[in-house]
């Protein structure tokens, strides 16, 4: 392929949902679209922590098809602050006790669950039962069984469920999907991905360090990105995993994993080497192919991603991943089109996570079930 052909390729994902999840999207398409096409949909953020305040709320100011309509918080001071900052009417502000009354609010079409992982299932199900479509942050839930309950509840309520996989809407990762799945440079012969950050001093009472609330440590939080990357670069599902871990700061990571090294085995024999950590600043992916290679470094941040391939630099203008993600979901709700990152996508990742934890606990290769 010539360089000008590479530069002119665009729109692979923008006009069709792809990626590992989209390759196996559910075919059921219930009548989601009860709003008029083109209506700007209202989103209520459930949980006003760092991700909501630092990323989602600002992104909603840039979104074209949705807006910040409401909030759910257990902290009165935050409710006051957000109401003033984002001009949110009092009738659209909820707490965890009166959350279910959100069903009576026509301003809110979508509920975005941005809570500790242990609360994802409860509020996803309650939101669906209240008649709202749902975006749930990753990781989807504590375990596979909870993921399935969430999917079932949303189907029963005829509401759409999407998982907060922002990178499916990032052009750099869309290009990685294209190069890998279309085998533009030939079949993959090797794949590596690493994601993590060094947990700083202080904040050692954070919910992410508590197993009951987070389900796990660096693997659940950062490792899901590398699992995703391996799956959507290959367009295939892993069949087995082998894992090991290290813990250099047991005083901090008393309940959860710190650094995990794991190898995913795919049906064609490809083995993806992945790493997750709460004690290393990692952010990269690299695919080696029959005719060259491609990769991103840094690979997983909100902005500043850089890419390179045998065909040349991978470069795109700055964009807001979260705004694109939420806009796409709003359009799916309006049109009745399936989201490219449905609940089933989160469930598949959790199957891999559970297999990794089985390997850590018992040793050796563990097949996915």
C-alpha positions in Angstrom: 0.0 0.0 0.0 1.3 3.4 -0.9 1.6 6.2 1.6 -1.1 8.3 -0.1 -3.5 5.4 0.2 -2.7 5.2 3.9 -3.3 9.0 4.4 -6.6 8.8 2.5 -8.1 6.0 4.5 -10.7 7.3 6.8 -14.2 6.4 7.9 -13.6 2.7 8.6 -15.3 2.9 11.9 -17.1 6.2 11.6 -19.7 4.7 9.4 -19.9 1.3 10.9 -19.5 -0.1 14.3 -16.4 -2.4 14.4 -14.0 -3.8 16.9 -14.2 -7.1 18.7 -17.5 -6.2 20.2 -19.1 -5.1 17.0 -17.9 -8.2 15.2 -20.2 -10.1 17.5 -22.9 -7.5 18.3 -26.3 -8.8 19.4 -28.7 -8.9 16.5 -31.7 -7.9 18.6 -32.7 -4.3 18.0 -35.7 -3.4 20.1 -37.6 -0.2 19.6 -35.3 2.0 21.5 -36.0 5.1 19.6 -38.9 6.7 21.4 -37.5 10.1 20.9 -37.5 12.1 17.7 -34.4 11.7 15.6 -32.1 14.5 16.2 -33.3 15.4 19.7 -30.5 16.5 22.0 -30.7 14.0 24.9 -30.3 14.7 28.5 -27.7 12.8 30.5 -27.6 12.4 34.3 -24.2 11.6 35.9 -24.5 9.2 38.8 -21.4 9.9 41.0 -19.5 13.1 40.9 -15.9 11.9 41.4 -12.8 12.8 39.5 -13.9 11.3 36.2 -17.2 13.0 36.1 -15.9 16.3 37.2 -12.6 16.2 35.2 -13.8 14.5 32.0 -17.4 13.8 31.5 -19.0 17.1 32.6 -16.6 19.1 30.5 -17.1 16.8 27.6 -20.8 17.3 27.7 -20.2 21.0 27.1 -18.7 20.0 23.8 -21.2 17.3 22.8 -23.6 17.9 19.9 -26.3 15.3 20.6 -26.5 15.2 24.4 -26.1 17.5 27.3 -25.7 17.5 31.1 -29.2 17.5 32.3 -28.9 16.1 35.8 -26.7 14.7 38.6 -27.0 12.1 41.3 -24.8 12.7 44.4 -24.8 11.9 48.1 -22.9 15.1 48.9 -25.1 18.3 49.3 -22.1 20.6 48.8 -21.4 19.0 45.4 -25.0 19.3 44.4 -24.9 23.1 45.1 -21.5 23.5 43.3 -22.6 21.6 40.2 -26.0 23.3 40.0 -24.3 26.7 40.0 -21.5 25.7 37.6 -23.6 23.9 35.0 -27.0 25.6 35.6 -28.7 22.4 36.6 -32.3 22.9 37.8 -33.1 21.6 41.3 -35.7 19.2 39.9 -32.9 17.4 38.1 -30.7 16.9 41.1 -31.0 13.5 42.9 -29.4 11.7 45.8 -29.1 7.9 46.3 -32.3 7.7 48.3 -34.6 9.3 45.8 -32.8 8.1 42.7 -35.7 5.9 41.5 -38.0 8.9 41.1 -35.8 9.9 38.2 -38.3 7.8 36.2 -40.7 10.7 36.3 -38.3 13.2 34.8 -38.6 13.6 31.0 -35.5 15.8 30.9 -33.3 12.8 31.5 -33.0 10.2 28.8 -29.7 8.6 29.7 -28.1 7.7 33.1 -24.3 7.5 33.2 -23.2 5.3 36.1 -19.8 6.6 37.3 -19.6 4.9 40.7 -17.3 2.4 42.4 -17.4 -0.9 40.5 -19.4 -2.6 43.3 -22.3 -0.2 42.7 -22.4 -0.6 38.9 -24.9 -3.4 38.9 -27.4 -1.9 41.3 -27.6 1.5 39.6 -27.6 0.1 36.1 -30.5 -2.1 36.9 -32.3 0.7 38.8 -31.8 3.1 36.0 -33.2 0.7 33.4 -36.2 0.0 35.6 -36.7 3.7 35.8 -37.0 3.7 32.0 -33.6 5.3 31.3 -30.9 4.2 28.8 -27.6 3.5 30.6 -23.9 4.1 30.1 -21.9 2.2 32.7 -18.3 3.0 33.3 -15.7 0.3 32.9 -14.9 -2.2 34.3 -18.5 -3.2 33.9 -19.0 -5.1 37.2 -17.4 -7.2 39.8 -17.9 -10.4 37.9 -19.4 -12.1 34.9 -22.6 -13.0 36.7 -23.3 -9.4 37.6 -22.6 -8.3 34.0 -25.2 -10.8 32.8 -27.8 -9.5 35.3 -27.2 -6.0 34.0 -27.6 -7.0 30.4 -30.8 -9.0 31.2 -32.3 -6.1 33.2 -31.8 -3.6 30.4 -33.2 -6.0 27.8 -36.2 -6.7 30.0 -36.8 -2.9 30.3 -36.2 -2.4 26.6 -33.4 0.1 27.4 -30.0 0.3 25.7 -26.9 -0.4 27.7 -23.4 0.8 26.7 -20.1 0.5 28.5 -17.7 3.5 28.8 -15.1 2.3 26.4 -14.0 5.8 25.1 -11.2 4.4 23.0 -13.6 2.9 20.5 -14.4 6.4 19.5 -10.8 7.6 19.3 -9.4 7.8 15.7 -6.0 6.4 16.7 -7.6 3.3 18.1 -10.0 3.0 15.3 -7.0 3.0 13.0 -5.4 0.2 15.1 -8.6 -1.8 14.7 -8.5 -1.3 10.9 -4.8 -2.2 10.5 -5.2 -5.3 12.6 -8.6 -6.6 11.6 -8.2 -5.9 7.9 -4.6 -7.3 8.0 -3.4 -4.3 6.1 0.2 -5.2 6.8 -0.5 -8.9 6.9 -1.5 -11.2 9.8 -0.4 -10.3 13.3 2.6 -12.3 14.5 3.0 -10.6 17.9 1.1 -8.2 20.1 2.1 -6.3 23.3 0.2 -3.8 25.4 0.9 -2.2 28.8 -1.1 0.2 30.8 -0.7 1.5 34.4 0.3 4.4 36.6 2.3 4.7 39.8 0.0 5.2 42.7 1.3 8.3 44.5 1.7 9.1 48.1 -1.5 9.7 50.1 -5.0 8.7 49.3 -4.4 5.2 50.5 -8.0 4.9 51.7 -9.3 5.2 48.1 -12.1 2.8 47.1 -9.9 1.5 44.3 -7.7 -0.1 46.9 -10.6 -2.0 48.6 -11.4 -5.4 47.0 -15.0 -5.3 48.0 -15.6 -2.0 46.1 -13.2 -2.3 43.2 -13.2 -6.1 42.6 -9.4 -5.9 42.0 -6.6 -3.5 41.5 -4.5 -2.5 38.5 -5.9 -5.3 36.4 -9.5 -4.3 36.8 -8.8 -0.6 36.4 -5.9 -0.4 33.9 -5.6 -3.9 32.5 -9.0 -3.8 30.9 -7.6 -1.4 28.4 -4.9 -3.9 27.3 -7.5 -6.7 27.1 -9.6 -4.5 24.9 -6.7 -3.5 22.8 -5.8 -7.2 22.2 -9.4 -8.1 21.3 -10.1 -5.2 19.0 -6.8 -5.2 17.2 -7.1 -8.9 16.4 -10.9 -8.8 16.1 -10.9 -12.2 17.8 -11.7 -13.6 21.3 -8.9 -15.1 23.4 -9.3 -18.8 24.4 -6.9 -19.0 27.3 -4.7 -17.0 29.5 -1.5 -17.4 31.7 -0.7 -14.8 34.3 1.7 -13.9 37.1 1.9 -10.9 39.4 4.3 -8.9 41.5 3.6 -6.8 44.6 6.4 -4.4 45.6 4.3 -2.2 47.8 2.2 -4.6 49.9 1.6 -1.9 52.5 -0.4 0.0 50.0 -1.9 -2.8 47.9 -3.1 -4.9 50.8 -6.3 -6.1 49.2 -5.9 -5.7 45.5 -3.3 -6.6 42.8 -0.5 -4.2 42.0 1.2 -5.4 38.8 0.0 -8.3 36.6 1.7 -9.8 33.6 -0.6 -11.9 31.5 -0.5 -13.6 28.1 -3.7 -14.1 26.0 -3.8 -17.0 23.6 -6.0 -16.6 20.5 -7.5 -19.3 18.3 -5.0 -18.7 15.5 -2.1 -19.3 17.9 -1.2 -15.6 18.4 -0.2 -14.7 21.9 -0.7 -11.2 23.2 1.6 -10.2 26.0 -0.1 -7.6 28.3 0.7 -5.8 31.5 -1.3 -3.8 34.0 -0.1 -1.9 37.0 -0.7 0.5 39.9 3.1 0.9 40.3 4.4 1.6 36.8 3.7 4.4 34.4 2.9 2.4 31.3 0.9 3.3 28.2 1.6 1.6 24.9 0.6 -1.0 22.4 2.5 -2.6 19.6 1.5 -5.1 16.9 4.1 -6.9 14.8 2.8 -8.3 11.5 4.0 -10.3 8.5 4.9 -7.1 6.6 5.8 -4.6 9.4 4.4 -3.2 12.5 2.1 -0.5 14.0 1.6 0.9 17.5 0.7 3.7 19.8 2.9 5.3 22.5 1.5 6.7 24.6 -1.5 4.6 23.8 -4.3 5.0 26.3 -4.5 8.6 27.6 -7.4 11.0 27.2 -5.3 13.0 24.7 -1.8 13.2 23.4 -1.8 9.7 21.8 1.0 9.2 19.3 1.1 6.5 16.6 3.5 5.0 14.1 3.4 2.3 11.5 5.5 0.9 8.8 3.3 3.0 6.5 4.2 6.2 8.3 3.1 8.3 11.2 -0.4 7.8 12.5 -1.7 11.3 13.3 -5.1 13.0 13.8 -6.3 16.3 15.0 -7.2 16.7 18.7 -10.6 15.5 19.8 -12.6 14.7 22.9 -13.0 11.0 23.3 -15.8 11.2 26.0 -17.8 13.7 23.9 -17.6 11.4 20.9 -18.5 8.4 23.0 -21.6 10.0 24.6 -22.7 11.6 21.3 -22.5 8.3 19.6 -24.7 6.7 22.2 -27.2 9.5 22.1 -27.4 9.0 18.3 -27.9 5.2 18.8 -30.8 5.9 21.3 -32.4 8.3 18.9 -32.1 6.1 15.8 -32.5 2.7 17.4 -29.1 1.5 16.2 -27.1 -0.8 18.4 -24.2 0.7 20.2 -20.7 -0.5 19.2 -19.9 -1.0 22.9 -22.9 -2.9 24.4 -23.0 -4.7 27.7 -21.9 -7.8 26.0 -18.6 -6.2 25.3 -18.0 -5.5 29.0 -19.0 -9.1 29.8 -16.4 -10.5 27.4 -13.7 -8.5 29.1 -14.8 -9.7 32.5 -14.6 -13.3 31.3 -10.9 -12.6 30.5 -10.4 -10.9 33.9 -11.8 -13.8 35.8 -9.6 -16.3 33.9 -6.5 -14.1 34.7 -7.4 -14.2 38.4 -7.9 -18.0 38.2 -4.4 -18.2 36.8 -3.0 -16.0 39.5 -4.7 -18.0 42.2 -3.9 -21.5 40.9 -1.1 -21.1 38.4 -0.7 -22.3 34.9 -2.8 -21.7 31.8 -6.6 -21.1 32.3 -9.1 -21.5 29.5 -11.9 -19.0 29.2 -15.3 -20.4 30.0 
